[in-house]
């Protein structure tokens, strides 16, 4: 059935999805005013039509989308998406971007809360700040291979973002780029990145793995603040600067430093509260950390014991210069260190201490009753050179219980 629409006044054609023929009675009309450069796509003259409407496009610049569709195809020929073009378009779920696209300006998709996935074509060379900020259901993004910069707050508060592959061309990440991406589990930072900026991964609660680039030089303030699942981090030799609270993950951390940089307390806790005596003390412990360059005197007394324990856990990796420094520090706090290792069940460190004769067997014996782990108790008893009947009986009982 052929439908006709006769326009004689300032009516537009929004949602006229079955129009087959349009007769314009007044040729002086500004047609763009009514059509807003809508695109109509007919297939074999079928009555089913796909309407690409509701775009405000001028000379290849998409200034505004005013529709409520869930699936959108941005037409070819668009080379720029203007700032706030899809601002809080809360019905948008899927969008296809054209191969003609080059630029996406600031906050273009801000607050598109239903948007789930997006593939940005390789033709795009610039994306402004906050382009996908507050896209709370955005799960997956494919970035263009020629992109050089991740602008500030690009994925800020994208709570469901799980998968993102950063292009090898990337050279700069601005602050808060992944702030509050609470589902992001891993990320590989490309080779050319030299700075991890302030708040880059703040509050990434699920982040477990970060591969730092070999040319990395700076980690700025609160870069990994409140990333409690990030249990292991390896600093490359190139790192020369770590700012306050940059590594304050609020979780247990194994940090391996290959950098000559002096490791300092404020890198981990802005208030120097890295201590055992607090309700969440287990969240502020180092485990098997390797710090070859450190000044023990800069740390609180309780943390000094943690650092010395970590030294013993990584003893075989240390160069001679740091061995000499740490061993002297261990000697100064011998009795406190031994009590700490026993109380906190740091058996790897304790065995290493016995192997290097940091503690003598008679210094260890008074703590045997405090060791509940029978296997560890039996192993530690073998360090004793005494042959007293009492000690022999204790060792025999421990071995009998074990086997």
N, C-alpha and C positions, 0 to 999 in steps of 0.2 A: 504494500500500500504506500502510495506516494503522499507525503505530508508536505504542506507548504506553510511558510510563516511570512507574513507581510509585516514589515517593521515601518512604522510611521512616526514613532516618537522615541524618547530616550530609554528604550528597553534594551537589555542585553540578552545573551543566549545561554546564561549559566544553567547547566543541567538539562539543556534541551537535547537529550540524547537520541531522540528518534527523528530529528529534522533531516529530511533528504534534500530539500530545496529551499533556498532563501531568495526572495525578491526584494531588492532595495529600491524604494520608491523615490527617495530623495538622494540624489548623487552627491549632494554637498556635505553629507554627513562625514564626520571623522570616524572611519570604521574601526581604527585601532582603539578608539575610546570604548567601543562596545565589545569587541572580540578579545581585547587584552592579549592580542597575538596568540590566540588559542590555536592548537593544531588538531586537525581531525584526520583520522586514519581509517579509511574504508578498505575492506577486504572483499574483492569480487562483488562489489555492490551489495554485500550482505547487509541486512537490517541490523546486525550486531556490529556496533562501532566502538572503537577504543578512542576515547576523547582525552587528549592531553591539554586540559584547560587550566584555568586559574593561575596561570603564570603571568607575571609582569616582567616582560623581557624587552629590553631596549638595546639594540645594536650589540647583541650577543651577551649582555649582562642580565642575569636573572636577579632582579631586584627584590621580588617578593613572590612567595607561593601563598595562595589564599584559599586553597581547597581543603577537603577533609578526607581525601582518599587514604587508604592504607598502603597501597602499592603505587609508586610514582616512577615514571620514566621521564627524566629530564631530556628534552629534545637535543639532537645534534645541532651544532652551531653555537650553543652556549659555551663561552670560553671563561666566564667569570660568574661565580655565585657571590652576591653581595653580602655584607654584614647583616646578620639577623634575618636572612632570607626565609629560613624555615623555623624561625624562633618559636619555641613552645608549640610546635605542630604535634600535638599529643596523640594524633590518630596514625601518624606515619609509622609503618612497620618495616617496609622494604623500599629501597630506592635504587634506581639504576642511573649512574652518571654517564654522560657522553664522553667519547674519545676526544672531543674538541675542547674539553675542560682544561684550563691551565691554572686558575687561581680560585681559592676558596677563602673568603675574608672572615674576619673575626665573628665568632659566636653564630656562625651560619646555621648550625643545627642545635643550638643551645636549647636544652629542655625538651628535646624530642624523646619523651619518656618511654615510648613504645618501640623505638627503633632498635632492631636486634643485630643486624649485620650490615656492613657496608664495604664495598670494594672501590677504592679510589684509583682511577686509571693512572697509568705511568706518565701520562701527559701532564699531570699536575706537578707544578714545581714550587708552589707556595701555599701554605695553609696558615691562617692567622691565629691569634690567641683564642682559646676557648671554643674552638669549632665544634667539639662534641661534649662540652661541659654539661653535666647534669643529664646526660643520656643514660638514665639509670638502668635500662635493660639491654644496653649495647654489650654484646658478647664477643664479637669477633670483628676485627678490622684488618683489611689488606691495604698497606700503605704503598704509595708509588715508589718505584725503584730509584728515581732521580732526586728524591727529597733530601735536602741538606739540613733542615731545621725542624725540630718539634717545638712549636711555640708554647708560651706559658699557658698552663691550665688546659692544655689541648684535650686531655681525657679526664679532667678533674671531676670527681664524683661519678665516674662510670662504674657503679657498684658491681655490675655483673661481668665486666670485661675480663675474659680469661685468656684469650689467645691474641697475640699480636707479634708479628715478625718485623723487626726494625730493618729498614734497607741498609745495605752496606755503604751507601752513599752518605749516610747521616753523619754530620759533623758537630752538631750543636743541639743540646736539649735545654730548654728554658725552664724556669722554676715551676714547681707544682704540676709538671706535665702529667704525672700519673697519680697525683694526690687522691687518696681515698678510693683507689681502685681495689676494693676489698676482696675481689675474687681472683685477682692476678696472682698466679703461682710461680711463674718463672719468666725471666727476661734475659736476653743476650744483648749486651751493649756493643755496637760495632766498633771496629778497630780505631777509627779516627776520633772518637769521643775522648776529649781530654778533661772535661769537667762534668761532675754530677752536681747539679745545682741545688740550691736551697729547696727543701720540701719536695724534691723530685718524686720520692716514693713514700711520702708521709702517710701513715695509717693504711698501708697495704697489708692488711691483717693476714692474708693467706700467702704472702710472698715467701717462697722457700728457697729459691735458687736464683742467684744473680751472677752472671759471668761478666767480670769487669774487663775492660779493654786493656791491652798491653801498653797503650800510650797514656793511660789515665794519670793526671797530675793532681787534680783537686777534687775533694769531696766536701761540699759546702754544708752549711748549718741545717741540721735536721733532715738531711737527705734520706736517711732510712729510719726516721723516728717512728716508733710504734709499728715495727714489723716483727712481731714476736715469734713468727715461724721461720724467720731467716736465721738459722742456727749456725751456718758456716759461710765465711766470707774470706776470700784470698786477695790481699792487696798486692798489686804488681810492683816491681822495683821502681817504676817511674813516679809513684805517688810522692809528692813533696809537701802537701798541705791538706790537713783535715780539720774542719771547723767544729765549733762547739755543738755537741749533741748530734753530730753527723751520724754516729753509730749507736745512738741510744735506741736500740731495738725494743727494749722492755722485755727481753727474753734471754734465755741462756745463749751464749755465743762462743763459737770457736773461730777466732780470727787468726789467720796466718799472714804475717807481714813479711814480705820480701823487700820492703822498702827500708832505706836507712833512716827514715823519719822517726823521730822520738815519739813513742806512744805515750799520750798524756791522758789524765783522768777526764778532762772536760770534753774529750772526743766522745765519751760514752754517757756522761751524766752531767748535766749543766749545774747540778747542785752538789756534786761530789758524794752522792748518796749510794755509791756502789758498795754496799755493805751487807753482811750476813744478818745483822740484827734489825730486821724489819719484817712485817707480815708477808710481803712478797719478795723476800730475800732471794728465793730460788730463781727469780727472774733476772737477777743481777749478777750471775756467776759466769766467769769465764771457764771454758772447758777445753783443755788441750790446746790452748792458744800459744802461738809462737811469736814472741816479742823479742827480737835480738837487741833492740835498742830501747832502753827504758831507764828511768830514774826512779828507783823504788821509793825514795824519800818524798816524792810528790803525791803518793797515794796514802789513803787512810790505813791505819794499822791492820784492820781486818782484811782489807783488800790486798795488802802486801803479802799476806799468807796465801791468798788465792793465786797471786802472781807467781809466788815461789813454787806452789804446787803445780801450776801450769808449766813452769820451767822444767821441773822434774819429769813431767809427762812428755815433754818434747826434748829431753836432754840430748839425745843423739843427733838432733838436727842443728844444734847450736855451734857457731864457730868458736874458736878458742877464746876470743876476746869477750864474748858474752858469757861463756862458761866461767871464766875467772870472776867476772862481776857478780853473777848470780850465786856462785858457790860461797863467795865472801858474805853475801847478804844472808844466805841460808845459815852460815855459821853463827851470825849475830843473833838469829832468832830460832836457834836450834830447838829449844824445849817447846816454845809456842808452836813451831811448825809441826813437830812430831804429834803434839796433842791435836792439832787441827786435822792432820792427815788421818789419824785414827777416828776422830769424832765424825768426820765427813766421808769416811770410807773411800778415801783416795788411794786405793791400793796400788794402782799403776805407779803413781808418784812415790809411794812408800817403798815398793820393791826397788825402784831405781835408786832411791836414797840409800838403801841397804847395800846395793851392788857397788856403789861408789864410796861406801864406808862413811857416809855422812852421819849416820847413827851407829852406835855400837850395840851389839846384842843385849847387853845388860841395860841399856837405856830403853829398849823395846819391851823387855820382859814385864815390867809393871803394867803394861797396857793389855796383856793377853786376855785378861778377864773381860775387857770391854769389847773384844772382837767377837761378834756373834756369828759371823760367817765361818763355818768350820773348815771349809777348804782353804780360805785365805789364812786362817789361824794356823793350820798345819804347815802351809808354805812358809809363813813368817817364822815359825819355830825352828825351821831348818837353818836359819841364819845364826842361831845361838851356838856358841862353841862350848857352853857349859855342859857338864855331864852329871849334874846333880840328879839324885833319884827323883826329886820333885819335878824337875823340868822334864826328865825322861818319861816319867809317868804321864805328864800332861801331853807330851808329844805322842805317846803311844795311844792315849785315849782319843786324841784328835784324829789320828790316822785310822783307828778302828771305826770311829763314827763315819769317816769319809768313805771307807771301803767296806 
